[in-house]
Amino acid sequence: MTDSLHIVCPHCDAVNRLPAAKLAAQPVCGKCQKPLFTGQPVDLTSARFLKHIERSDIPVLVDFWAPWCGPCRTMAPFYAQAAARLEPHFRVVKVDTEQAQDLATRYAIRSIPTLALFKGGREVARQPGAMDASNIIAWANQNNR
């Protein structure tokens, strides 16, 4: 990591420059003054997705899911628990593949739920299937090396 990081606000999508040492100090957005980390997954639309994966200097963990998917609904509380433990070292987001079909096509999402880890705007790892919180955390950390 460098001395400062770019962190995209989960509320207004402003790109904030933050000293790496202040990552865990409950930073707020310079534009909207809301917390940069909420401990909850951020729901992203197609319009917001690219900014978050391309402009964030921390890894972005994505859950591609759909509201009709039983395993997705089963995994949702575990994913929220994982978000609370992974932030602020990861941005944890969710993408509804029914609403963002263009993203599901672009990233060739063939089954849901599918977790994908992005670093520097590029996908570095992918895992289909539902997992519990401890496995989500372990998978994210293992693939962040």
C-alpha positions in Angstrom: 0.0 0.0 0.0 1.1 3.6 -0.6 0.9 6.4 1.9 -2.5 7.5 0.6 -5.4 5.5 -0.8 -8.3 6.4 -3.0 -11.6 5.3 -1.4 -14.9 5.7 -3.3 -17.8 6.9 -1.0 -20.6 4.2 -0.7 -23.1 7.1 -0.5 -22.2 9.7 -3.1 -19.5 7.9 -5.1 -17.0 10.7 -4.6 -13.4 9.6 -4.7 -11.7 10.4 -1.4 -7.9 10.5 -0.8 -7.2 9.0 2.6 -3.9 8.4 4.4 -3.4 4.7 4.7 -2.8 5.1 8.4 -6.4 6.6 8.8 -8.2 3.7 7.1 -9.5 2.2 10.3 -10.2 5.6 12.0 -13.8 5.8 10.8 -13.1 8.2 8.0 -15.9 10.3 6.5 -16.4 11.4 2.9 -15.1 14.9 2.1 -18.1 15.6 -0.1 -21.2 14.3 1.7 -19.7 13.9 5.2 -21.1 10.3 5.6 -18.9 7.4 6.8 -16.7 5.8 4.1 -17.2 2.4 5.7 -20.6 1.3 7.1 -19.9 -2.4 7.9 -22.6 -3.3 5.4 -22.5 -4.4 1.8 -23.1 -1.6 -0.7 -25.7 -2.2 -3.3 -24.3 -1.1 -6.7 -26.1 -0.4 -9.9 -24.4 -0.7 -13.3 -23.8 3.0 -13.4 -21.9 3.0 -10.1 -20.1 -0.3 -10.4 -17.1 0.6 -12.6 -16.3 3.7 -10.5 -16.0 1.6 -7.4 -13.9 -1.2 -8.9 -11.7 1.1 -11.0 -11.1 4.0 -8.6 -10.8 2.2 -5.3 -7.3 1.4 -4.0 -8.6 -1.3 -1.7 -9.9 -4.7 -3.0 -13.6 -4.8 -3.9 -15.4 -8.0 -3.0 -18.6 -8.4 -5.1 -21.6 -10.7 -4.5 -23.4 -11.2 -7.8 -26.9 -12.3 -6.7 -30.6 -12.2 -7.6 -33.7 -11.7 -5.4 -35.3 -15.0 -6.6 -32.3 -17.1 -5.8 -32.7 -19.2 -2.6 -29.0 -19.7 -2.0 -28.4 -16.0 -2.5 -31.0 -15.2 0.2 -29.5 -17.8 2.5 -26.0 -16.3 2.0 -27.1 -12.6 2.4 -26.8 -12.5 6.3 -23.5 -14.2 6.2 -22.3 -11.8 3.5 -23.3 -8.9 5.8 -21.4 -10.4 8.7 -18.4 -10.8 6.5 -18.7 -7.1 5.4 -18.6 -6.0 9.0 -15.3 -7.9 9.5 -13.6 -7.2 6.2 -14.1 -3.4 6.1 -12.1 -1.2 5.9 -9.5 -3.4 4.2 -12.0 -4.4 1.5 -15.0 -2.6 -0.1 -17.9 -5.2 0.1 -20.6 -4.7 -2.5 -23.6 -6.5 -4.0 -24.8 -6.5 -7.6 -28.4 -7.6 -8.4 -28.0 -9.5 -11.7 -31.6 -9.0 -12.5 -31.2 -5.2 -12.4 -27.7 -5.1 -13.8 -27.9 -7.7 -16.5 -25.2 -5.9 -18.5 -22.7 -6.6 -15.7 -23.8 -10.2 -15.4 -23.1 -10.6 -19.1 -19.9 -8.6 -19.1 -18.4 -10.7 -16.3 -19.9 -14.0 -17.6 -21.8 -14.7 -14.4 -23.2 -18.2 -15.1 -24.4 -19.1 -11.6 -25.5 -17.2 -8.6 -24.4 -16.4 -6.0 -20.9 -15.8 -7.3 -18.3 -13.9 -5.4 -15.6 -12.0 -7.4 -12.6 -10.1 -6.1 -11.4 -7.0 -8.0 -8.1 -5.2 -7.5 -7.1 -2.3 -9.6 -10.2 -2.6 -11.7 -9.4 -6.2 -12.7 -11.0 -9.4 -11.5 -8.4 -11.5 -9.6 -10.6 -14.3 -8.2 -14.0 -15.9 -8.5 -16.0 -18.4 -6.4 -19.5 -19.6 -7.3 -21.9 -20.9 -4.7 -23.1 -19.9 -1.2 -20.7 -19.7 1.7 -20.9 -18.8 5.4 -19.3 -15.7 6.8 -16.1 -17.4 8.0 -15.5 -19.0 4.5 -16.3 -15.7 2.7 -13.7 -13.9 4.9 -11.1 -16.7 4.5 -11.6 -16.8 0.7 -11.3 -13.0 0.4 -8.2 -12.8 2.5 -6.6 -15.8 0.7 -7.2 -14.2 -2.7 -6.0 -10.8 -1.7 -2.4 -11.8 -1.5 
